[in-house]
Amino acid sequence: MTATAMHGLVLFMDADVHWLDRLIYSFNENFAEWSFFSSPMQVRALLALVLVSVCSGAVGSLVVGGRMAFFSDALAHCAFAGVSLGFLLFETLLAHYRPAGEFWSWVTPVMVVFGMAVGAGIAFVRTRSGLASDTVIGVFFAACIGLYALLRNLILDRKLFDLEDFLFGNPLSASANELIGLLCLVVVTAVVLVCIYNHLLLTNFNPSLARSRRIRVQLSNYIFVMLLALIVNLCLRAVGVLLINALLIVPAATAANVSRNLRQLFWVTIILCLVVSLTGLDISWELSARYKVDIGIPGAIVLLSVVLFVVSLFVGPLLKNRRSAARPDRLAKTAG
């Protein structure tokens, strides 16, 4: 028995090990030592990126179609204030009663609630005032960054969390509980989109037409804002505060260049998110295993997304020209 298999067997027998970790260790034993799938961290990172990609891709087309790129970016940066408040509450109320390892299990709900409150506040002020959307978002953005600047000296303790991992993400640090949380997020995202996806599409296209069809435009917007805040705050541990917005925007923008209808836009966005995420993870693994070069996985994912976007700028017009040229032939055959 290899050392990896022996270690996995010992952990499997440990009653304190999470049940999902036990499944992962059992899965690792089927592969050769030092291979990609023999590492529990790589498997957890793979699962985390798949779940994050599905969530980001599912809402990415709506974010781009609704011109909410700045809005999602503001929600991501509001996480600075959310983690500051969570840190302050943890240090004040629980630091003496809970170990440092439970820091994120306490802070994450605080970040989620704060992000959802900010998103609802932006939507409320935007509908109640005559100000432009970017102006309202800028005000809330400034407030959250100001709150973080006020409390930033309090969160310099790296014993509780690494600020660089918070900024740029580290899917290799994903835990079993975080994977379960992301899986629940996928389920929630699917349920919400099944219920209001068409409403959101019509609202983005023509709000007046949506109201004439008795669609509750304001309620749909509030629900989507809450969902977007939930996705941003739960996914940033894997992708990072500064990069989560890129995963929401760039694949959807790429898909818009090559898709011919909204259905294609939705599915192509999800596929692109999965492709760039898994490719970025594989490139990072290969460089580390073969050449001892460690690169940031989220950075590789985002740069791959940008490369595909640049490629789509040239490929997209070619595809559209082919489709335009093929339509007269189809019409002629139909007429004949």
C-alpha positions as CSV (number, residue, x, y, z in Angstrom):
1,M,0.0,0.0,0.0
2,T,1.4,3.4,-0.9
3,A,1.9,6.2,1.6
4,T,-0.9,8.2,0.1
5,A,-3.3,5.2,0.4
6,M,-2.2,4.5,4.0
7,H,-2.7,8.1,4.9
8,G,-6.1,8.1,3.3
9,L,-7.1,4.9,5.1
10,V,-6.1,6.4,8.5
11,L,-8.1,9.5,7.8
12,F,-11.0,7.4,6.6
13,M,-11.1,5.5,9.9
14,D,-11.0,8.8,11.9
15,A,-14.5,9.5,13.3
16,D,-13.8,13.3,13.3
17,V,-13.2,13.4,9.5
18,H,-16.0,14.9,7.5
19,W,-18.0,12.4,5.5
20,L,-17.2,14.2,2.2
21,D,-13.5,14.1,3.0
22,R,-13.9,10.3,3.5
23,L,-15.4,10.0,0.1
24,I,-12.6,12.0,-1.5
25,Y,-9.9,9.9,0.3
26,S,-11.6,6.8,-1.0
27,F,-11.6,8.2,-4.5
28,N,-7.9,9.2,-4.2
29,E,-6.9,5.6,-3.4
30,N,-7.9,4.5,-7.0
31,F,-5.1,6.6,-8.6
32,A,-1.3,6.4,-8.6
33,E,0.6,8.3,-6.1
34,W,1.6,11.9,-7.1
35,S,-1.0,12.0,-9.8
36,F,-3.6,14.8,-10.0
37,F,-6.5,12.7,-8.6
38,S,-4.4,11.2,-5.8
39,S,-4.3,14.6,-4.0
40,P,-7.3,15.5,-1.8
41,M,-6.6,19.2,-2.2
42,Q,-6.7,19.0,-6.0
43,V,-9.9,17.1,-6.0
44,R,-11.5,19.6,-3.6
45,A,-10.3,22.4,-5.7
46,L,-11.7,20.7,-8.8
47,L,-15.1,20.4,-7.2
48,A,-15.0,23.9,-5.9
49,L,-14.2,25.4,-9.3
50,V,-16.9,23.3,-11.0
51,L,-19.6,24.5,-8.6
52,V,-18.3,28.1,-8.8
53,S,-18.3,28.0,-12.6
54,V,-21.8,26.7,-12.8
55,C,-23.1,29.5,-10.6
56,S,-21.1,32.2,-12.3
57,G,-22.0,31.0,-15.7
58,A,-25.7,30.7,-15.0
59,V,-26.0,34.3,-13.9
60,G,-23.3,35.8,-16.1
61,S,-25.5,36.1,-19.2
62,L,-28.1,38.0,-17.1
63,V,-25.4,40.3,-15.6
64,V,-24.0,41.2,-19.1
65,G,-27.5,41.4,-20.7
66,G,-28.7,43.7,-17.8
67,R,-25.6,45.9,-17.9
68,M,-24.8,45.0,-14.3
69,A,-21.1,44.6,-14.6
70,F,-20.4,47.6,-12.3
71,F,-23.1,46.4,-9.9
72,S,-21.5,43.0,-9.5
73,D,-18.1,44.6,-9.1
74,A,-19.4,46.8,-6.3
75,L,-20.8,43.7,-4.6
76,A,-17.5,42.0,-4.7
77,H,-15.7,45.0,-3.3
78,C,-18.3,45.3,-0.5
79,A,-16.9,42.0,0.8
80,F,-14.0,44.1,2.2
81,A,-16.5,45.8,4.5
82,G,-18.3,42.5,5.2
83,V,-15.1,40.7,6.3
84,S,-14.1,43.7,8.4
85,L,-17.4,43.6,10.3
86,G,-17.2,39.8,10.6
87,F,-13.7,40.1,11.9
88,L,-14.7,42.7,14.5
89,L,-17.7,40.7,15.7
90,F,-15.6,37.5,15.9
91,E,-12.8,39.2,17.9
92,T,-15.3,40.9,20.2
93,L,-17.8,38.1,20.8
94,L,-16.2,34.7,20.0
95,A,-12.4,34.9,19.9
96,H,-12.2,33.6,23.5
97,Y,-14.7,30.8,23.0
98,R,-14.1,29.5,19.5
99,P,-10.8,28.4,17.8
100,A,-9.3,30.4,15.0
101,G,-10.1,27.5,12.6
102,E,-13.8,28.5,12.9
103,F,-13.2,32.0,11.7
104,W,-14.7,31.6,8.2
105,S,-17.6,29.6,9.4
106,W,-18.6,32.7,11.5
107,V,-17.5,35.5,9.1
108,T,-19.1,34.0,5.9
109,P,-22.7,34.4,7.0
110,V,-21.9,38.0,8.1
111,M,-20.4,38.7,4.7
112,V,-23.4,37.2,2.9
113,V,-26.0,39.2,5.0
114,F,-24.1,42.4,4.6
115,G,-23.7,41.9,0.8
116,M,-27.4,41.1,0.4
117,A,-28.3,44.2,2.4
118,V,-26.0,46.4,0.2
119,G,-27.5,44.9,-2.9
120,A,-31.1,45.5,-1.7
121,G,-30.1,49.0,-0.7
122,I,-28.8,49.8,-4.1
123,A,-31.9,48.4,-5.8
124,F,-34.1,50.3,-3.4
125,V,-32.4,53.7,-3.8
126,R,-32.2,53.2,-7.6
127,T,-36.0,52.7,-7.9
128,R,-36.9,55.4,-5.4
129,S,-34.6,58.2,-6.6
130,G,-34.1,59.8,-10.0
131,L,-30.4,59.1,-10.0
132,A,-28.6,57.0,-12.6
133,S,-27.7,53.5,-11.6
134,D,-24.0,54.0,-11.8
135,T,-24.3,57.0,-9.5
136,V,-26.2,55.0,-6.8
137,I,-23.8,52.1,-7.1
138,G,-20.8,54.5,-6.8
139,V,-22.3,55.9,-3.5
140,F,-22.7,52.5,-1.9
141,F,-19.3,51.4,-3.3
142,A,-17.7,54.5,-1.6
143,A,-19.5,53.8,1.7
144,C,-18.3,50.1,1.8
145,I,-14.7,51.0,0.9
146,G,-14.8,53.8,3.5
147,L,-16.0,51.3,6.2
148,Y,-13.2,48.9,5.2
149,A,-10.7,51.7,5.4
150,L,-12.0,52.6,8.8
151,L,-11.6,49.1,10.1
152,R,-8.6,47.9,8.0
153,N,-6.1,48.2,10.9
154,L,-8.1,45.7,12.8
155,I,-7.8,42.8,10.3
156,L,-4.0,42.7,9.9
157,D,-3.9,39.5,12.0
158,R,-2.8,36.8,9.5
159,K,-3.4,34.1,12.1
160,L,-7.1,34.2,11.3
161,F,-7.0,34.6,7.5
162,D,-4.6,35.4,4.7
163,L,-5.5,38.8,3.1
164,E,-3.9,37.7,-0.2
165,D,-6.0,34.6,-0.4
166,F,-9.0,36.8,0.3
167,L,-8.1,39.1,-2.5
168,F,-7.0,36.6,-5.2
169,G,-8.6,33.4,-4.0
170,N,-7.2,29.9,-3.4
171,P,-9.4,26.9,-4.4
172,L,-6.9,24.5,-2.9
173,S,-8.0,25.7,0.5
174,A,-11.6,24.7,0.0
175,S,-13.0,22.6,2.8
176,A,-15.7,20.0,2.9
177,N,-18.2,22.4,4.5
178,E,-17.5,25.0,1.8
179,L,-18.1,22.5,-0.9
180,I,-21.4,21.6,0.6
181,G,-22.2,25.3,0.8
182,L,-21.3,25.8,-2.9
183,L,-23.5,22.8,-3.8
184,C,-26.4,24.3,-2.0
185,L,-25.7,27.6,-3.8
186,V,-25.9,25.7,-7.1
187,V,-29.3,24.3,-6.1
188,V,-30.6,27.7,-5.0
189,T,-29.3,29.3,-8.2
190,A,-31.1,26.7,-10.3
191,V,-34.4,27.1,-8.5
192,V,-34.3,30.9,-8.7
193,L,-33.5,30.9,-12.4
194,V,-36.1,28.3,-13.2
195,C,-38.7,30.6,-11.6
196,I,-37.7,34.0,-12.8
197,Y,-35.2,33.6,-15.7
198,N,-37.7,34.5,-18.4
199,H,-39.0,37.4,-16.3
200,L,-35.5,38.8,-16.0
201,L,-34.9,38.5,-19.7
202,L,-38.0,40.4,-20.6
203,T,-37.3,43.0,-17.9
204,N,-33.8,43.6,-19.2
205,F,-35.1,43.8,-22.8
206,N,-38.2,46.1,-22.1
207,P,-39.3,46.9,-18.5
208,S,-42.5,48.5,-19.8
209,L,-43.5,45.4,-21.8
210,A,-42.7,43.3,-18.8
211,R,-45.1,45.3,-16.6
212,S,-47.8,45.1,-19.3
213,R,-47.5,41.3,-19.1
214,R,-48.1,41.6,-15.3
215,I,-44.6,40.6,-14.4
216,R,-43.5,41.9,-11.0
217,V,-40.4,43.7,-12.3
218,Q,-39.3,45.2,-9.0
219,L,-39.6,41.9,-7.1
220,S,-37.7,40.0,-9.8
221,N,-34.9,42.5,-9.6
222,Y,-34.7,42.3,-5.9
223,I,-34.5,38.5,-6.0
224,F,-31.8,38.6,-8.7
225,V,-29.8,41.1,-6.7
226,M,-30.0,38.9,-3.6
227,L,-28.9,35.9,-5.6
228,L,-26.0,37.8,-7.1
229,A,-24.8,38.9,-3.7
230,L,-25.1,35.4,-2.4
231,I,-23.0,34.0,-5.3
232,V,-20.4,36.7,-5.1
233,N,-19.8,36.3,-1.3
234,L,-19.8,32.5,-1.3
235,C,-17.6,32.1,-4.4
236,L,-15.0,34.7,-3.5
237,R,-13.1,32.2,-1.2
238,A,-12.3,30.1,-4.3
239,V,-11.8,32.9,-6.8
240,G,-11.0,36.0,-4.8
241,V,-12.6,39.4,-4.3
242,L,-10.7,41.0,-7.2
243,L,-11.3,38.2,-9.7
244,I,-14.9,36.9,-9.1
245,N,-16.3,39.7,-11.2
246,A,-14.1,38.7,-14.1
247,L,-15.5,35.2,-14.0
248,L,-19.0,36.7,-14.0
249,I,-18.4,39.0,-16.9
250,V,-15.7,37.8,-19.3
251,P,-17.1,34.4,-20.2
252,A,-20.5,35.9,-20.8
253,A,-19.0,38.6,-23.0
254,T,-17.1,36.0,-25.0
255,A,-20.3,33.9,-25.4
256,A,-22.2,37.1,-26.6
257,N,-19.7,37.4,-29.4
258,V,-20.3,33.9,-30.8
259,S,-23.9,33.1,-29.8
260,R,-26.9,33.7,-32.1
261,N,-29.7,33.6,-29.5
262,L,-30.3,33.8,-25.8
263,R,-30.4,30.1,-25.2
264,Q,-26.9,29.7,-26.8
265,L,-25.7,32.6,-24.7
266,F,-26.8,30.9,-21.5
267,W,-25.3,27.5,-22.2
268,V,-22.1,28.8,-23.9
269,T,-21.4,31.0,-20.9
270,I,-21.6,28.0,-18.5
271,I,-19.4,25.9,-20.8
272,L,-16.8,28.6,-21.1
273,C,-16.7,29.1,-17.3
274,L,-16.1,25.3,-16.8
275,V,-13.5,25.2,-19.6
276,V,-11.4,28.1,-18.4
277,S,-11.7,27.0,-14.7
278,L,-10.7,23.4,-15.3
279,T,-8.0,24.4,-17.8
280,G,-6.5,26.9,-15.4
281,L,-6.4,24.3,-12.6
282,D,-4.8,21.8,-14.9
283,I,-2.1,24.3,-16.1
284,S,-1.3,25.1,-12.5
285,W,-1.0,21.5,-11.6
286,E,1.2,20.6,-14.6
287,L,3.6,23.6,-14.0
288,S,3.9,22.7,-10.3
289,A,4.4,19.0,-10.8
290,R,6.7,19.1,-13.7
291,Y,8.6,22.4,-13.5
292,K,8.1,23.3,-9.8
293,V,6.6,26.6,-10.9
294,D,3.6,27.7,-8.7
295,I,1.1,30.1,-10.3
296,G,-2.1,31.5,-9.0
297,I,-5.0,29.3,-10.2
298,P,-7.6,32.2,-10.2
299,G,-5.2,34.4,-12.2
300,A,-4.7,31.6,-14.7
301,I,-8.5,31.2,-15.0
302,V,-9.1,34.9,-15.6
303,L,-6.3,35.3,-18.1
304,L,-7.6,32.3,-20.1
305,S,-11.0,33.9,-20.1
306,V,-9.5,37.1,-21.5
307,V,-7.6,35.2,-24.2
308,L,-10.8,33.5,-25.3
309,F,-12.6,36.8,-25.4
310,V,-9.9,38.3,-27.7
311,V,-10.2,35.2,-29.9
312,S,-14.0,35.6,-30.0
313,L,-13.6,39.1,-31.4
314,F,-12.2,37.6,-34.6
315,V,-14.1,34.3,-34.6
316,G,-17.5,35.8,-33.8
317,P,-17.8,37.9,-37.0
318,L,-16.7,34.9,-39.1
319,L,-19.4,32.7,-37.6
320,K,-22.0,35.4,-38.1
321,N,-21.0,35.9,-41.7
322,R,-21.3,32.2,-42.4
323,R,-24.7,32.1,-40.8
324,S,-25.8,35.1,-42.9
325,A,-24.5,33.4,-46.0
326,A,-26.3,30.2,-45.2
327,R,-29.7,31.8,-44.7
328,P,-30.3,32.6,-48.4
329,D,-29.5,29.1,-49.4
330,R,-31.9,27.7,-46.8
331,L,-34.6,30.1,-48.0
332,A,-34.0,29.1,-51.6
333,K,-34.3,25.4,-50.8
334,T,-37.5,26.0,-48.8
335,A,-39.0,28.0,-51.7
336,G,-38.0,25.3,-54.2
